[in-house]
Amino acid sequence: MEDKFNVSIYPKGNELTIEGDSNKIEDTLKVLYILKDLYNSSDDITIQKVMSIADNIESDKENQLISMRIKLPYLGRSIQMKTISQGEYLYKMQRNDIVFASGAAGTGKTFLSVAYAINLLSEGRVERIIITRPVVEAGESLGYLPGDFKEKISPYMRPVYDALYSLLSSDIILRYTEEGKIEVAPLAYMRGRTLSKAFIILDEAQNTTVSQMKMFLSRIGEKSKAIITGDISQSDLPNNVESGLENALKILKGINGISFHHFDKKDVIRHHLVSEILAAYDNAGK
């Protein structure tokens, strides 16, 4: 790869330092992450395979991104990316400690972040998964729901559990929840904490205020990753309140280690009519 991309690679322990032209460093990293996915899928790594990937990284970028996978050892299978944008999203999660993923619903923002969190937990690279959401009433009042506060909140957190249950058995989820390896909680519960060696997912981030987003980002401790997902077009905040997600997308760009990814309506992988419905609403708004 040094010869192919005209870079210098220095191994030290389990880390690599790569020096060279920035575009060539990016190409080298893409090859390395693809090789890691192949290794996790128990594929044999040969010099021929390495060179084939390196040869195709420029000319066949789209196929390489879609071929990326997230290994789920608990299920004995892996998740393959369905779109180029999903491959780029996974690549950014692998490379950066903080990733903002914005865009249309149904593109896999939350699902893929949960899957990747499970992958890192299984590899021992994080000690726990924390998934949180701001509690904002979406056109309906929580006060009219039956039960105590926990029972009122439970339906609101249901989409997060849906992602977990599609990736893990109920027995594993129950055990990991009891052991503190998986935690699902409202954003308010994050205040005052320092979250180290954790994979933290802030879902529905368009419903955070600027102060809530600042609070969340300042919770991130050592050896942690944070993924912030949301769709600015579906904010439930009052009209006079700025979204913490929208604000963060404007002011945090250019910070090394923070990456941003945007999904378009064409990346929607739900029912084929969903992308057309979203486009119709956008056109009506304009």
DAMO-V186953 format. One record per pair of residues at least 4 apart in sequence whose ideal C-beta (glycine too) atoms are under 8 Angstrom apart, sorted by sequence separation. I is the first residue (numbers start at 1). J is the second residue. D is the distance in Angstrom with one decimal. If there is no record, write none. Layout:
i = (I I)
j = (J J)
d = (D D)
//
This chain:
i = (1 2 11 12 20 21 22 23 24 25 26 27 28 29 30 31 32 33 34 35 36 37 39 45 46 47 48 49 50 51 52 53 55 56 57 60 61 62 63 64 72 82 83 84 85 86 87 88 89 90 91 92 103 108 109 110 111 112 113 114 115 116 117 118 119 121 137 140 141 147 148 149 150 152 153 154 157 158 159 160 161 162 163 164 168 169 170 171 172 173 174 175 177 185 189 208 209 210 211 212 213 214 215 220 237 242 243 244 245 246 247 248 249 263 270 272 273 274 275 276 277 278 279 280 281 282 2 11 12 20 38 44 45 72 81 120 121 137 146 147 165 168 176 177 185 190 195 208 237 242 253 1 2 10 19 39 43 72 81 93 103 120 121 145 146 176 177 202 220 237 252 268 2 9 10 18 38 56 57 71 72 92 102 121 135 145 177 253 268 1 9 10 20 56 70 101 121 165 168 205 208 235 9 10 69 70 81 117 143 164 173 217 266 8 18 35 69 89 142 145 216 265 268 7 8 18 38 53 69 118 142 232 235 249 7 8 68 69 89 101 117 161 216 7 67 68 230 232 265 6 7 66 67 117 142 202 232 265 5 6 35 66 114 187 213 230 16 65 66 7 66 114 228 232 265 6 7 35 66 135 164 5 9 31 34 65 68 89 93 200 5 66 67 70 89 93 164 200 228 7 65 66 86 135 187 5 31 62 65 68 85 86 90 94 5 31 64 65 68 89 93 133 161 198 205 207 83 133 160 191 195 197 200 202 205 206 83 187 190 194 195 196 197 199 200 201 202 204 205 206 31 65 82 86 90 190 193 195 196 197 198 199 200 201 202 203 204 206 1 27 30 133 157 194 196 197 198 200 201 202 203 206 41 157 196 199 201 202 206 207 209 216 40 131 157 187 190 195 206 207 1 27 34 37 41 207 214 27 37 40 206 213 217 37 209 210 212 213 34 37 79 131 153 209 210 211 30 34 37 209 210 213 33 208 209 213 79 207 208 41 206 208 210 40 205 206 205 206 70 72 160 205 74 159 70 70 72 73 114 4 72 129 71 74 1 5 70 73 110 114 118 233 4 72 110 114 118 4 71 131 135 111 115 128 129 131 132 134 135 1 110 114 128 129 130 131 132 133 134 135 127 128 129 130 131 132 133 134 111 128 130 132 132 33 36 132 121 130 30 33 33 130 29 130 132 136 128 129 130 131 132 133 127 128 129 130 131 132 133 134 126 127 128 129 130 132 133 134 136 126 129 131 126 134 133 134 121 134 40 120 117 116 117 132 114 113 110 75 75 110 74 72 74 126 139 74 126 138 126 137 136 136 102 100 120 117 117 116 113 113 98 110 109 109 98 97 99 101 105 97 98 99 101 102 104 97 98 99 100 101 102 103 97 98 99 100 101 102 104 105 98 102 93 93 102 100 102 100 100 100 109 108 107 100 102 103 98 99 100 102 103 104 108 97 98 99 100 101 102 103 104 107 96 97 98 99 100 101 102 103 104 107 108 96 99 101 106 107 96 104 105 106 95 103 104 106 105 92 106 92 105 106 104 89 88 105 89 104 85 85 85 86 85 83 83 82)
j = (5 6 15 16 24 25 26 27 28 29 30 31 32 33 34 35 36 37 38 39 40 41 43 49 50 51 52 53 54 55 56 57 59 60 61 64 65 66 67 68 76 86 87 88 89 90 91 92 93 94 95 96 107 112 113 114 115 116 117 118 119 120 121 122 123 125 141 144 145 151 152 153 154 156 157 158 161 162 163 164 165 166 167 168 172 173 174 175 176 177 178 179 181 189 193 212 213 214 215 216 217 218 219 224 241 246 247 248 249 250 251 252 253 267 274 276 277 278 279 280 281 282 283 284 285 286 7 16 17 25 43 49 50 77 86 125 126 142 151 152 170 173 181 182 190 195 200 213 242 247 258 7 8 16 25 45 49 78 87 99 109 126 127 151 152 182 183 208 226 243 258 274 9 16 17 25 45 63 64 78 79 99 109 128 142 152 184 260 275 9 17 18 28 64 78 109 129 173 176 213 216 243 18 19 78 79 90 126 152 173 182 226 275 18 28 45 79 99 152 155 226 275 278 18 19 29 49 64 80 129 153 243 246 260 19 20 80 81 101 113 129 173 228 20 80 81 243 245 278 20 21 80 81 131 156 216 246 279 20 21 50 81 129 202 228 245 32 81 82 24 83 131 245 249 282 24 25 53 84 153 182 24 28 50 53 84 87 108 112 219 25 86 87 90 109 113 184 220 248 28 86 87 107 156 208 27 53 84 87 90 107 108 112 116 28 54 87 88 91 112 116 156 184 221 228 230 107 157 184 215 219 221 224 226 229 230 108 212 215 219 220 221 222 224 225 226 227 229 230 231 57 91 108 112 116 216 219 221 222 223 224 225 226 227 228 229 230 232 28 54 57 160 184 221 223 224 225 227 228 229 230 233 69 185 224 227 229 230 234 235 237 244 69 160 186 216 219 224 235 236 31 57 64 67 71 237 244 58 68 71 237 244 248 69 241 242 244 245 67 70 112 164 186 242 243 244 64 68 71 243 244 247 68 243 244 248 115 243 244 78 243 245 247 78 244 245 245 246 112 115 203 248 118 203 115 116 118 119 160 51 119 176 119 122 50 54 119 122 159 163 167 282 54 122 160 164 168 55 122 182 186 163 167 180 181 183 184 186 187 54 163 167 181 182 183 184 185 186 187 188 181 182 183 184 185 186 187 188 166 183 185 187 189 91 94 190 181 190 91 94 95 195 95 198 200 204 197 198 199 200 201 202 197 198 199 200 201 202 203 204 197 198 199 200 201 203 204 205 207 198 201 203 199 207 207 208 199 212 119 199 199 199 201 216 201 201 201 167 168 203 168 167 169 223 236 172 224 236 225 236 236 237 206 205 225 225 227 227 227 229 217 229 229 230 220 220 225 227 231 224 225 226 228 229 231 225 226 227 228 229 230 231 226 227 228 229 230 231 233 234 228 232 225 227 245 245 249 248 249 252 263 263 263 258 260 261 257 258 259 261 262 263 267 257 258 259 260 261 262 263 264 267 257 258 259 260 261 262 263 264 265 268 269 258 261 263 268 269 259 267 268 269 259 267 268 270 270 259 274 261 274 275 275 261 261 278 263 278 261 263 264 267 267 267 269 269)
d = (5.8 7.6 7.4 7.8 4.9 6.8 6.6 6.7 6.4 6.3 6.5 6.8 6.5 6.3 6.3 6.3 6.4 6.6 6.5 6.2 6.3 6.3 6.9 6.0 7.1 6.3 6.2 6.5 6.3 6.0 6.3 6.4 7.5 3.8 6.6 5.8 6.4 6.5 6.1 7.5 7.7 5.8 7.3 6.5 6.3 6.5 6.3 6.4 6.5 6.4 6.4 5.7 5.8 4.7 6.7 6.2 6.3 6.2 6.3 6.6 6.6 6.5 6.3 6.3 6.5 7.7 5.7 7.4 8.0 2.8 7.0 6.2 6.4 7.7 6.1 6.9 6.4 6.3 7.0 6.7 5.9 6.4 6.7 5.8 4.6 7.0 6.1 6.3 5.9 6.1 6.4 6.2 7.7 4.2 8.0 4.1 7.1 6.4 6.3 6.3 6.3 6.3 7.0 5.1 4.4 6.5 6.6 6.1 6.5 6.9 6.3 5.2 7.4 4.4 4.4 7.6 5.9 6.4 6.4 6.4 6.7 6.4 6.3 6.4 6.4 6.6 5.8 5.5 6.9 5.5 4.1 7.4 6.8 5.8 4.0 4.4 5.6 5.6 7.0 5.8 6.6 5.2 4.0 5.1 7.4 7.5 5.6 4.7 8.0 5.5 7.9 7.2 6.3 7.0 7.7 6.0 7.8 6.1 4.3 5.3 7.0 4.8 7.7 7.5 8.0 4.2 7.3 7.4 5.1 6.0 5.6 5.1 5.6 5.8 4.4 5.1 6.3 7.5 6.1 4.6 6.6 5.2 7.9 7.4 7.3 4.7 7.9 6.7 4.2 6.7 7.3 7.8 7.7 6.3 6.0 4.5 5.8 6.7 7.8 7.0 7.0 5.2 5.4 7.5 4.2 4.6 6.3 7.2 7.9 5.6 6.4 7.2 6.6 7.2 5.5 6.1 6.3 7.7 5.0 7.2 7.9 4.7 7.0 5.5 4.6 7.1 7.4 7.0 5.1 7.1 7.7 6.1 8.0 6.5 6.4 6.3 7.6 7.3 6.1 7.2 4.6 7.9 7.8 3.3 7.3 5.2 8.0 6.1 5.1 6.1 7.5 7.4 7.5 8.0 7.4 5.6 5.2 5.7 6.8 7.1 6.7 5.2 7.7 7.0 7.9 4.6 7.3 6.6 7.4 5.3 7.0 7.0 6.8 8.0 7.8 5.9 6.1 6.9 6.1 6.4 7.1 4.3 7.2 7.2 5.5 5.1 4.8 7.6 7.7 7.5 7.9 7.7 7.6 6.7 7.5 6.9 7.7 6.6 7.3 5.5 7.9 5.4 7.6 6.2 6.7 5.4 5.3 5.1 2.9 5.3 7.1 5.5 6.4 7.9 5.0 5.3 7.6 5.9 6.9 6.2 5.4 7.0 6.7 7.3 4.7 7.4 7.8 6.4 5.3 6.0 5.1 7.4 6.2 7.0 6.1 3.9 7.9 6.1 7.0 6.4 6.1 3.2 7.1 7.1 7.1 7.6 7.3 7.6 3.6 5.8 5.9 7.0 7.2 6.3 6.7 6.0 5.6 5.2 4.9 4.7 4.8 5.1 4.6 5.0 4.6 5.5 5.8 5.0 5.6 7.8 5.5 6.7 5.5 4.6 6.3 6.3 7.9 7.4 7.9 7.1 7.4 7.9 5.8 7.9 5.9 7.7 7.0 8.0 6.2 6.1 7.1 8.0 7.4 5.0 7.6 6.5 5.2 5.7 4.4 5.3 6.1 5.2 6.0 7.9 6.1 6.0 7.4 6.9 5.4 4.1 7.7 2.9 7.6 5.0 6.0 5.7 5.4 6.7 7.1 8.0 7.5 7.9 6.0 7.4 7.9 7.5 6.8 6.5 7.6 7.8 4.9 6.7 7.3 7.0 5.3 5.3 5.3 7.4 3.5 5.6 5.1 6.3 4.8 7.4 6.7 4.7 4.2 7.2 7.1 6.7 6.1 8.0 7.2 7.6 4.7 5.5 6.2 8.0 7.8 7.3 6.7 8.0 5.6 6.5 7.1 7.3 5.2 4.8 7.4 4.5 5.7 7.5 4.7 7.7 7.4 6.3 6.6 7.8 7.8 7.8 4.8 5.2 5.7 6.2 6.8 7.2 7.5 7.3 7.1 6.0 5.7 6.3 5.0 5.0 4.8 4.9 5.6 6.5 4.4 7.0 7.2 7.0 7.2 8.0 7.9 6.6 6.2 8.0 7.4 6.6 7.4 4.9 7.2 6.0 7.8 5.8 6.6 7.9 6.9 5.3 7.6 6.1 6.7 5.4 7.3 7.8 7.3 7.1 7.3 7.8 7.2 7.5 4.4 5.0 5.0 4.7 4.6 5.7 4.9 6.4 5.7 6.7 7.5 8.0 7.2 7.1 4.9 7.5 4.1 5.7 7.5 6.5 4.6 4.6 7.8 4.8 6.9 6.1 7.8 5.6 3.9 7.7 6.5 7.6 6.6 5.1 7.0 7.2 7.6 5.3 5.9 6.3 7.4 7.5 7.3 6.1 7.2 4.7 7.0 6.9 4.6 6.6 7.9 7.8 7.3 8.0 7.9 7.9 4.2 6.3 7.4 5.3 4.1 7.9 7.2 7.6 7.9 6.5 5.6 7.1 7.4 7.6 7.0 7.5 6.3 5.4 4.9 5.1 4.8 4.6 5.9 6.3 7.0 7.8 7.2 8.0 7.8 6.7 7.9 6.8 7.4 6.2 7.3 6.4 6.7 7.3 6.6 6.5 6.2 7.6 6.4 7.8 3.8 7.3 7.5 7.9 6.4 7.6 7.4 7.5 4.9 5.7 7.8 5.1 4.5 4.9 4.8 4.9 5.3 3.1 6.7 4.4 5.7 7.7 7.3 7.5 7.1 7.8 7.3 6.3 4.8 5.7 6.1 6.4 6.4 7.0 4.4 6.6 4.1 6.8 7.4 6.2 6.9 7.0 5.5 3.6 7.7 4.3 5.3 5.4 7.5 7.9 7.3 4.9 6.4 7.4 7.6 5.6 7.6 5.6 7.2 7.3 4.6 5.2 6.9 5.4)
//
